[in-house]
Amino acid sequence: MARQRSKSDLPTKICPVCGRPFTWRKKWADCWDEVKYCSDRCRRRKNQQATPESQ
């Protein structure tokens, strides 16, 4: 049986909308290069850029 990877060993990207890092998921195995957003919510809000929340 193959040894599982540690979560810290998985590739990560930064979401351009919320600015948070997100890690590789198995469902993105075939399209990781095209993945830009961490969630559907960020994908829908793609016209907004990451802004510091200083309120």
Summary of the structure (lengths in Angstrom):
residues: 55
radius of gyration: 13.7
end to end distance: 50.7
largest distance: 50.7
contacts: 85
relative contact order: 0.23
helix: 20%
strand: 11%
